[in-house]
């Protein structure tokens, strides 16, 4: 069902065929491919070959039970696909059943063919799940337990994982994650009946008592993504100036393929951590209205141009224009944290940054390391990410609900299977 909030219903045309092909061979796609094959390339290619062999073997002589997995193909076509269930987990793995799966801000552009990730793929990488079975060496989670499943694959034992850099796990190829098909390493998607978790003790985080699965579904990715732009920087800035402004920049264009949940989560985290003045800039009236209901201070693009610089700026626009605006609005000795873009390069004024002594950070989130901190805020009733949800639907209605999400400006859709 939809919340009472009136959502914009701007229909977005999917890209398919020859209209999608240039994105798969663009300079940005080439750069992303180099990152994905930077190390453990043989492992990535081996996983693909094993998946092809397994698919062929299951067609010739099925040996495993079947399950539903929601697949999206060229042209934004979306629907259930009957596929083999994952095999029994190894000694350190687990099989889980997603009970609340959420859309990510990137899913719309991904499913509509507007990224460098090839289609078709099994969609979804944010979920809370029920543990179905665990390997004989797993001690941290048990069958029947509800857990948050990080969207990134990590082992928990390598040096990056030990240092909290779980998004850069050295045991798997770079950018290994659920819900991105071939581009993410072919790990399956969260909009499915079952999901295989290779390192259960390292990855799975038990859901605290009193925290609902739907509210926590996006802790897998976008809530942590909003948190990491704010939490590492805000306490020090507030110690220096309790009235320090926080500015979150989302879309500066009214037609955007990116949903606005991460900017809204970042604003909520800033409020939860004590910021008194949290501004959110977005060109879309519905997003500004949603921000206002959350207690944030909404800004249109013209208002942003007149806004004073802020001590902490979170660039979650995913566009070169948004990044440049974020840097321009970062106060002297301030911090700008950027989620980056899908563009290969962006021109920025490094001289101006140098003159104002701006600290700039760009990169990916290390979701698994941040999940306990986010859940602690939720369990203490200081953070309420459920206020960002705009649509919920039962799992049997997932194809219709997700088709509507992909072709609208809905912020966050949750698919539940209780």
C-alpha positions in Angstrom: 0.0 0.0 0.0 1.1 3.6 -0.4 1.5 6.2 2.3 -0.9 9.2 2.3 1.9 11.3 0.9 1.2 12.3 -2.7 3.9 11.0 -4.9 5.0 12.4 -8.3 4.0 9.9 -11.0 6.4 11.0 -13.7 6.6 8.1 -16.0 10.2 7.1 -17.0 10.9 5.4 -20.2 13.2 2.3 -19.9 16.2 1.9 -22.2 16.5 -1.3 -24.2 18.2 -2.7 -27.2 20.4 -0.2 -29.0 19.4 2.6 -26.6 21.0 0.7 -23.7 24.1 -0.7 -25.5 26.2 2.5 -25.4 26.1 2.5 -21.6 27.6 -1.0 -21.5 30.7 0.1 -23.5 30.9 3.7 -22.2 34.1 5.1 -20.6 32.4 4.8 -17.2 31.6 1.1 -17.9 35.2 0.5 -19.0 36.5 2.1 -15.8 34.1 0.1 -13.6 35.2 -3.1 -15.4 38.8 -2.4 -14.5 37.9 -1.9 -10.9 35.9 -5.1 -10.8 38.8 -7.1 -12.3 41.5 -5.3 -10.3 42.2 -8.4 -8.2 40.8 -11.9 -7.9 39.7 -11.7 -11.5 40.0 -15.5 -11.9 37.7 -16.0 -9.0 35.1 -13.7 -10.5 35.3 -15.4 -13.9 35.3 -18.8 -12.1 32.0 -17.9 -10.4 30.5 -17.0 -13.7 31.6 -20.2 -15.4 30.3 -22.2 -12.4 27.0 -20.5 -12.6 26.7 -21.3 -16.3 27.6 -25.0 -15.7 25.2 -25.2 -12.8 22.4 -23.7 -14.9 23.0 -26.2 -17.7 23.2 -29.2 -15.3 20.0 -28.2 -13.5 18.2 -28.0 -16.9 19.4 -31.5 -17.9 19.0 -33.3 -14.6 17.4 -31.2 -11.8 18.8 -32.1 -8.4 17.6 -29.2 -6.3 14.3 -27.7 -5.2 13.0 -24.7 -7.2 12.3 -21.2 -5.9 11.1 -17.9 -7.2 13.6 -15.1 -8.0 12.5 -11.7 -9.2 14.4 -10.9 -12.5 14.5 -7.7 -14.4 15.4 -7.7 -18.1 16.0 -5.2 -20.9 13.2 -2.7 -21.3 12.4 -2.8 -17.6 10.5 -6.1 -17.9 10.2 -7.5 -14.4 8.7 -10.8 -13.1 9.2 -14.0 -11.2 11.6 -16.6 -12.6 11.6 -20.2 -11.6 15.2 -21.1 -10.7 17.0 -23.7 -8.7 17.3 -23.0 -5.0 20.8 -22.4 -3.7 22.7 -25.6 -2.7 23.2 -26.4 1.0 25.6 -24.0 2.6 29.3 -24.9 3.2 30.6 -25.2 6.8 30.7 -21.4 7.2 27.7 -20.4 5.2 23.9 -20.1 5.6 20.7 -20.0 3.6 18.2 -17.3 4.5 14.7 -16.4 3.5 14.2 -12.6 2.9 11.1 -11.5 4.9 11.5 -7.7 4.2 13.3 -6.6 1.1 13.7 -3.0 0.0 14.5 -1.1 -3.1 17.7 0.9 -3.3 18.1 4.4 -4.7 20.0 2.9 -7.6 17.5 0.1 -8.5 15.3 2.3 -10.7 18.2 3.3 -13.0 19.6 -0.2 -12.8 16.4 -1.9 -13.9 15.6 0.6 -16.6 18.9 0.0 -18.3 20.5 3.4 -17.4 23.7 2.0 -15.9 26.6 0.0 -17.0 25.3 -3.1 -15.3 24.2 -5.7 -17.9 20.6 -7.1 -17.8 19.0 -9.4 -17.1 19.7 -9.8 -13.4 18.1 -10.9 -10.2 17.1 -7.6 -8.4 17.4 -6.6 -4.8 20.2 -6.2 -2.3 18.6 -4.8 0.9 16.8 -7.2 3.2 16.1 -8.6 6.6 15.9 -12.4 6.5 15.1 -15.5 8.5 17.9 -18.0 8.8 16.8 -21.3 7.3 19.9 -23.4 7.7 23.6 -22.9 8.7 26.9 -24.7 8.2 28.3 -26.9 10.9 31.0 -24.3 11.7 28.6 -21.3 12.2 28.2 -20.2 15.8 27.0 -16.6 15.6 23.5 -17.1 14.2 21.0 -19.9 14.5 18.1 -21.3 12.5 14.9 -19.2 12.8 16.8 -16.0 13.8 16.0 -12.7 12.1 19.1 -11.1 10.7 20.2 -8.1 8.6 22.0 -9.2 5.4 24.7 -6.8 4.2 24.6 -6.1 0.5 28.3 -6.5 0.2 30.0 -9.9 0.4 32.7 -10.0 3.1 34.7 -12.8 4.9 35.4 -11.1 8.2 38.9 -12.6 8.4 41.1 -10.7 6.0 43.0 -7.5 6.9 40.4 -5.0 5.4 37.5 -6.8 7.2 39.5 -6.8 10.5 40.0 -3.0 10.1 36.3 -2.4 9.4 36.7 -2.0 5.7 34.3 -4.7 4.8 33.3 -3.2 1.5 36.9 -3.9 0.4 37.1 -7.5 1.5 40.3 -9.1 0.1 38.8 -12.6 -0.1 36.4 -11.8 -2.9 36.7 -9.7 -6.1 36.0 -6.0 -5.8 32.4 -4.8 -5.9 31.1 -8.3 -4.9 27.4 -7.7 -3.9 23.9 -9.0 -4.1 21.4 -7.7 -6.7 23.7 -6.5 -9.4 23.9 -9.6 -11.5 27.1 -10.2 -13.5 28.5 -6.8 -12.5 28.3 -7.7 -8.8 29.6 -11.2 -9.1 26.5 -13.2 -9.7 25.4 -13.6 -6.0 21.7 -13.6 -6.6 19.1 -11.0 -5.5 17.2 -10.2 -2.3 13.8 -10.3 -4.0 13.8 -14.1 -3.9 12.6 -17.0 -1.8 16.2 -17.8 -0.6 19.6 -16.2 -0.5 23.0 -17.9 0.0 25.3 -16.2 2.5 28.9 -17.5 2.2 30.3 -16.3 5.5 27.4 -16.3 8.0 29.2 -15.4 11.2 31.0 -12.5 9.5 28.1 -11.1 7.5 24.8 -11.7 9.3 23.8 -9.3 12.1 20.9 -10.4 14.4 17.9 -8.0 14.4 17.5 -6.4 17.9 14.3 -6.9 19.8 11.7 -4.2 19.1 13.1 -3.4 15.7 10.8 -4.4 12.9 12.0 -6.1 9.7 10.5 -3.6 7.3 12.0 -0.7 9.2 15.4 -2.3 9.1 15.4 -3.7 5.6 17.5 -0.9 4.2 20.1 -1.1 7.0 21.7 -3.5 4.5 22.8 -0.5 2.4 21.1 2.9 2.1 20.6 3.6 5.8 24.2 2.8 6.4 25.1 4.9 3.4 23.3 7.9 4.8 24.9 7.2 8.2 28.5 7.1 6.9 28.2 10.6 5.4 27.3 12.1 8.8 28.4 10.0 11.8 32.2 10.1 11.4 32.2 13.9 11.0 29.3 15.5 12.9 30.3 15.0 16.6 33.7 16.8 16.1 32.0 19.6 14.1 29.3 20.0 16.8 32.0 20.1 19.5 33.6 23.0 17.7 30.2 24.7 17.0 27.0 23.4 18.4 25.0 25.3 15.8 27.0 23.9 12.8 24.8 23.5 9.8 24.4 20.2 7.9 23.5 20.3 4.2 22.4 17.2 2.3 22.2 17.6 -1.5 20.0 15.2 -3.4 18.7 15.6 -6.9 19.0 19.1 -8.4 16.9 18.0 -11.4 13.1 17.4 -11.3 13.5 14.3 -13.5 15.9 11.9 -11.7 16.3 8.1 -11.9 17.7 8.0 -8.4 15.4 7.7 -5.4 15.9 10.0 -2.4 16.0 7.5 0.5 19.7 7.9 1.2 19.6 11.7 1.5 16.6 11.5 3.8 18.3 8.9 5.9 21.4 11.1 6.1 19.2 14.0 7.4 17.5 11.7 10.0 20.9 10.5 11.2 22.1 14.1 11.5 19.1 15.0 13.6 19.6 11.8 15.7 23.2 12.8 16.4 22.3 16.3 17.6 22.4 18.6 14.6 20.0 21.5 15.1 20.0 22.8 11.5 19.7 20.1 8.8 19.0 21.3 5.3 18.0 19.0 2.4 18.2 20.3 -1.2 16.1 18.6 -3.9 14.4 19.9 -7.1 11.5 17.5 -6.6 8.5 18.9 -4.6 7.5 15.5 -3.2 11.0 15.0 -1.8 11.0 18.4 -0.2 7.6 17.8 1.3 8.8 14.5 2.7 11.9 16.1 4.1 9.8 18.8 5.9 7.6 16.1 7.5 10.8 14.5 8.8 11.8 17.7 10.5 14.4 18.6 7.9 14.7 22.1 6.3 13.9 21.7 2.6 15.6 23.8 -0.1 14.8 24.1 -3.8 17.8 24.6 -6.2 17.2 28.4 -6.3 17.1 28.5 -2.5 20.3 26.4 -2.4 22.1 29.0 -4.4 21.3 31.6 -1.7 22.0 29.3 1.2 25.0 29.9 3.4 27.9 27.4 3.4 27.6 24.5 5.8 30.2 22.9 8.0 29.2 19.4 6.8 27.8 18.7 3.3 26.7 15.3 2.1 26.6 15.1 -1.7 24.2 12.3 -2.5 23.1 13.7 -5.9 25.1 11.1 -8.0 25.7 13.9 -10.6 28.6 16.1 -11.5 26.5 19.2 -11.0 25.4 18.1 -7.5 29.0 17.4 -6.5 30.2 20.8 -7.7 27.3 22.5 -5.8 28.2 20.5 -2.6 31.8 21.6 -2.7 30.8 25.2 -3.4 28.5 25.1 -0.3 31.1 23.6 2.1 32.2 26.2 4.6 35.9 27.0 5.3 37.5 24.1 7.3 34.3 22.1 6.6 33.8 18.6 5.3 32.2 17.4 2.1 31.4 13.7 1.9 30.2 12.4 -1.5 28.6 9.2 -2.6 30.2 9.6 -6.0 28.6 9.3 -9.4 28.4 6.8 -12.3 30.4 9.2 -14.5 34.0 8.4 -15.2 35.3 11.9 -14.4 34.0 15.1 -12.8 35.7 18.5 -13.0 36.0 20.2 -9.6 37.7 23.4 -8.4 40.5 22.0 -6.3 42.0 25.5 -5.9 38.9 26.8 -4.2 38.8 23.7 -2.0 42.5 24.4 -1.1 41.8 28.0 -0.3 38.9 27.2 2.0 40.7 24.2 3.5 37.9 21.8 2.6 38.2 18.2 3.5 36.7 16.0 0.7 35.9 12.3 0.9 34.5 10.2 -1.9 34.0 6.4 -1.8 31.7 3.5 -1.0 30.2 2.5 2.3 31.5 -0.4 4.4 28.0 -1.6 5.3 28.8 -4.6 7.5 31.0 -2.5 9.8 28.3 0.1 10.3 25.2 -2.0 10.7 25.5 -2.5 14.5 25.9 1.2 15.0 22.7 1.9 13.0 20.8 -0.8 14.7 21.8 0.6 18.1 20.3 4.0 17.1 17.1 2.3 16.0 16.9 0.2 19.1 17.3 3.3 21.3 14.4 4.9 19.3 16.7 7.7 18.2 16.5 6.8 14.5 13.2 6.0 12.7 14.0 5.0 9.1 10.5 3.6 8.7 9.4 7.2 8.2 11.1 7.1 4.7 9.0 4.2 3.4 6.5 5.2 0.8 5.1 1.8 -0.3 4.8 -1.7 1.1 3.5 -4.8 -0.6 3.3 -8.5 0.0 5.8 -10.7 -1.8 3.1 -12.2 -4.1 2.4 -8.7 -5.4 6.1 -7.9 -5.8 6.3 -7.7 -9.6 3.4 -5.2 -9.8 4.6 -3.1 -6.9 8.2 -2.9 -8.2 7.0 -2.1 -11.7 5.1 0.8 -10.2 8.2 1.8 -8.2 10.4 1.8 -11.2 8.2 4.0 -13.3 7.3 6.5 -10.6 9.1 8.8 -8.1 8.4 6.6 -5.1 11.2 6.8 -2.5 11.3 3.5 -0.8 9.3 0.3 -1.5 9.3 -2.6 0.9 8.3 -6.2 -0.1 7.3 -8.3 2.9 7.0 -12.1 3.3 6.1 -12.7 6.9 
